[in-house]
Amino acid sequence: MSNQLPFLPFALPEIGEEEIAEVVDTLRSGWLTTGPKAKRFEVEFAAFLGDPALHCMGVNSATAGLHLALEALGIGPGDEVITTTHTFTATAEVVRYLGADTVLVDIDPDTLCIDVSAAEAAITPRTKAIIPVHFGGLAADMQSLLALAERCGLKIVEDAAHALPATSGGRVIGTLGSDITVFSFYANKTITTGEGGMVVTRDSALAERMKVMRLHGINRDAFDRFRSKAPSWYYEVIAPGFKYNLTDIAAAIGLVQLTKLRRFLERRQYLAARYHDALRSLPLILPANPSNGDVHAWHLYVIRLASVAKVTRDELIQALSERGIGTSVHYIPLHRQPYWRDRYRLAPEMFPHSDAAYQSMVSIPLFTAMTDGDQDRVIAALHEALG
């Protein structure tokens, strides 16, 4: 129909002329791979987090960052790493990269983050680490997790792909007492570099290992080799490393995006509050707000159908699609994915909270460039489908 409204995507990055100009400047500089802008991005990211003791390392994806983190912690064959079933497969697959076993546990039904009691029950003599996932931008119960890790001698690697700039206990994610935190800058995240991520730690030894391993196990990074007064051709390979460095082209986008993050957060908070107000009368379970004055990053706005709803999740997705509104589902739990299900003999009844959430959840549009009018379309469509 000619008067049909344009399709409203589930997510869309907000890229302005400033990001474009910074990328053009990078292209003109002749330094396209890891160089001065990647260094600047790391420094400015640490400054944003507000902790001068932090080591920040840009990587080409959060998946790469998680892999580097576990490798640096010495995870290997015979070890177990606990994480939530309610996440993207990257969180769990990096454990398998290292020959260790992934142990999946259920989620808290309110926050959709890892259930701390389930994690504690899953600990065995082989357990070496826990990877909590800050779902949708809401921090997991880090105080309880850190206490558990200290009590049991475990490492904590935070999957903070959704969590910039969320807080836990009044502290920004990335500055807590965990061993390593990994952020994502994928295209739909709260800031983007297209593809990319940042690994954060206070531990100098872990930082040094990850820096070496992110670029082929070479003991000097590319930027140092090409600016050093020592012969630029000389380097030493001290381990069989990976190719996980962040390019200056990507970092150029990130440098500008970082300056906009506070505005982006305010917009996401505003849109989330509008959804809260407009949808509370519908047969829905709305996302949990953070407790104790903490900050929710609002990467996602995930609604769940209440038991009294007269439509199924898939029918609701179809109804929104017919009205030109994009949605997603976060996530198809890992216990339902063939590899994880079959390898570890998993069944839905082992994860009742995650499975119930999966069957009732829809992620609706939430991105900084959406207008109030765009959001009103989503709200009206939900009232039509559920009212």
N, C-alpha and C positions, 0 to 999 in steps of 0.2 A: 504493500500500500504506500502511496506517495506521502501520506501524512504520518507514517510510522516513525516513531522516535529512533534516534541512532542507538546502536547497541551500547550498553553500559558495561564495561568490563569489571570483573571481580577486583582487579588491581591494575594500577598503571603508575610507572615511575614519573616523578615530576622533575623534568630536566629543563633548565632554563638557558638563556643566552650566556650566563656566566660559566656554566659547565662547558658549553660548546667552545667558548673563547679559551678556556684553560686547556682543553684538549688540542685545539689548534696551536696554541703556544707550545705545547709539548711536541706536536708533530714538526713544528718549525725548528725546535731546538735540536733535533736530530737524536735525542735520547728517548727511545721508545720503550725499551725494556726497563728493568729495575735500575733506578738511578736517583737523582736528587729529589724528584717529587714523591717517589715512594718513601724515601727517608723523611721528608717533611710531613707526609701523611701520618707516619708512625709517631713522630714527635707531637703533632697536633692532636692526634687521637689520645695519646697519654695525657696531654694537657686538658682535653675535654673531660676525661675521667677524673682528673683532679688529684692524681697521686703520683708524685715525682719518682717514687720507688719502682714504678711499673716498667717492665720491658714490653714493648709492643712490636709485633712482627707481622707485616703484611704478607698475605698468602693469596693464591689464586682461587681459593674457595674455602668455605668453612669446613667442608669435608676434608680437604688437605690439612687444615688446621687441627682438626680432631685426630687425624692420623699422626701428625707430628707430635701432638701432645702425648698420646699413648705410647708412642715409640720412645719419646724422651723419658717417660716414666718407667721404661723397662718392661712394659707389658709384652708377654710372649706366650709361646705354647705352654699349655698346662694351666694358665691363668684364667680367671673369670672376671668379667666386667659386667656390672649390673646397670641396666637402663630401663626406661619405660617402653612398653609395647606401643604406646600411643605417640609415635613420632615418625618422621621420614626415615627411610632405610639407611641413610648416610650415618645417622647416629650409631647404629648397631654394626654396620658393615665394616667400619674402620677397625673394630675389635678383631674381626675375622682376617683382615689384611695381615695382622701380626700373628696369626695362628692361635689366638686365644679364643675362649668361648664367651658368647654373649648370653647373659641371663636376663630375660625380659620379665618385668613385673607390672602390676596393674597401676592405675592412676587414682588419685583422689577424685571422687565424683563431682565435687564442687569446683575445684580449680583446674582440673584436667592435667595437672602436673603429677609427677611421680609420687606414689604413696610411700611415705617414709617407713611405715610399719611393714609394708610388703617388701621394701628393699632390705630392711633389717632381717626379716624372716628368710630372705634368699641368700644371706651371707654364709659361705662355707670356708673351710681352710684354704681353698683355691682363690677366693675373692681378693682382688687387688685394688679395684677402683669402682666408683659409681659415677655415672654420667647423668645428672639431672637435666631435664629439658624445661626451659622456661616457656611454657606453652602460650602461644598467641600474644606474648608480651607481658604476661603475668609471671612474676618470679615464683619459683618453687619455694618450699619451706626450707630455706637455706640454713637457718639457725639449727633446726633439728638435724639436717643432713650433715652439717659440719661437726656437730656434736657426736653424731653416730660414727662418722669417719675417724674422728680423734679417738673415740672409745675403742674402735676395732682396728686401728692402724691402717686405714684405707686412704687412697688418694681420691680427690674430687676433681673432675674435669667438667666444667659447666658448658653445656650446649646452649649458648646464648644467641643462637641464630635469630630468634624473635625478640630479643630482650634489650635492644639499644633504644632509649636510655632508661630502662626500668631500674627500680631500686628494691632492696630487700633490707629490712631493719634500718631504713634510713640511709643506706649506703648504695652507691651506684653499682650495678652488676659489673663485674670486672675488677672491683676493689675489695671483694670479700676475702675470706680466709681460705678459699679453695686453691688448689695447686695451679690450675690453668683454666682460663676462660676463653671461649672461641666465639667470635661474632661472624655474622654473614652479611655481605653486601650484594646479595643476589638482586635481580631486577625488581622484585616486589617487596623488598625489605624496607625498614624505616629510613635508611639511606642506602644508596646503591653505588657500585662502581661497575655495573654491568654483571660481571662475575668477580668474586673476590671475597676476602675475609680478613680478620685480624685475630691474632693469638696474643693473649695477655697473661703475663705471669710476674710475680715479684722475685722468683727464684733465678738468680744469675746463671747457675749451672744448667737449669732446664732451658733458659733462654738461649744460651750458647749452643747447646745441643740442637735445638730446633732451628737456629740460624744456619748451622752447618748442614743439617739434613734437608732443609728446604731447597738447597741448590746443589744437588749431586754429591753431598758429603765433602765439599771443598771447604778448606779452612779459612778462606777469605771470600767475602761475597763479591759479586760482580762490580758493584759500585766502588768498593774499596780497591779492587784490583786496577780499575781504570783511572782512579784519581791518585793512587799512591805513588810516591817517588821511587819505590822499589820496582824492579822490572815487572811490567804489567803482564808479561806472558807467564810468569812463574806462579804456580799454585800447587797445593798438595791435597790429594784425595785421602781423607782419613776414615771414611765410612761409605758404604754403598747407599748414597742418599737418593733424593727424589727431585722432581722439577716442579716446585710449588711456589715459586716467587711471584709477587705482584708486579705488574708492569707500571711504568710511569703513565701510560695512557689511562689505565684504570685508576691509578692514584690521583690523577688530575681531576677526574670526576668526583672522587671521594673528598678531595680537599675542599671543593666548593659545597658539596652536599653536607659536609660536617658543619659548615658555617650556618646552614639552614635548619639544623636538626632541632633546635629549640622551637622554631616556628612550626616545623613539621609536627612535633609532639603536641603543641597547643592545638593544631588543627585536628589531629587524630583524637585528642581528648574531647574536643568540642563535638565532633561527629559521633563519637561513642556516647556522649551524654544525650545527644539528640535521639539516637537510637533507643537508649534506655527509656527516655520519656515517652517516645512514640509507640513503643512495642510492648510496654508492660501490661497492657490489657489483653494481649493475645495469648493463646495457649502455648507459650514458649518458656523455656528456661534460658534466661539471658546470661551473658558472661559474668563471672564473678568480678567484683571490684577488688582492688588491693586492700589489704588491711593496714591499720596503724599509720595511715597517711602516706603509704608508699606509692610509688609511681608505677603505673601500668603503661607499657610502651604502645599498646593498641596496634600491634602489627596486624592482628586479625580481630574481626568481630564475629564470633561463632555463636549462632543460635542453636538451640535444641528443641525439638518438638516435645511438648508435654504429653503425657499419656492420654489426655482428653482430646487432643487434636484429632480432627476428622480426616486428615490427609496423611499420607506417608512422607518420609523424607524425599524419596524419589519423585513423588507427585508434586511436592512443593518446588523442587528444583525445576521440574518441567514447567510448572505454572510461571515461575519467574523467567525462565528461558523464553517462553511464548510472549512475554512482555518486554523482551529485549534486555534482560538483566542477567549478567554473568554471575556465577557462583562457583564455589569449590567445596571440597570436603577434606578436612584436616583432622585425622588422616584415616586411610584404610589401615587399621592397626597391623603391626608386623605379624602378630599371631595368625592373621588371615592371609598373609602373603606366602606363596608356595615354598620359597626357600626356607624361611624361618619356621613355618608350620611343620614342614617335613623333617628338617634337620633336628629340631628339638621336640618333635611330637607334641605340638601345641594345639589346644582346642579352645573355642570361645568361652566355654564355662570356666576356664582357668583365669580369665580376665573379665569378670562380669561388668565392672564399671566402664572400662574402655570399650567393650563390645556394645554395651547399651548406648554409650555416647555416640559411637560410630553410626549406629543405625538410626539415630535421630538428629544428627548434626548437619548444619549447613553454614559455610562461611559466606557471608554476604559482603557486597562491595564496601570497602573502606580504604580510601587512599587520599592523599593530601590535595590532589588536583580536582577531586570531585566537588561539585557545587552543592549548595543547599537544595537546589532544584533536582539535581541528580539523586540526592538522598531521599527527597520527598517521593520520587518515583519508586524507589525501593520500598519505602514505608507504605505507600498506597498499594503496591502490588502485594505485599505481605498481608495487609488488612483484607484485600479482596480474596486472597487465597485461604486465609485462616479465619476471617471474621464470621 
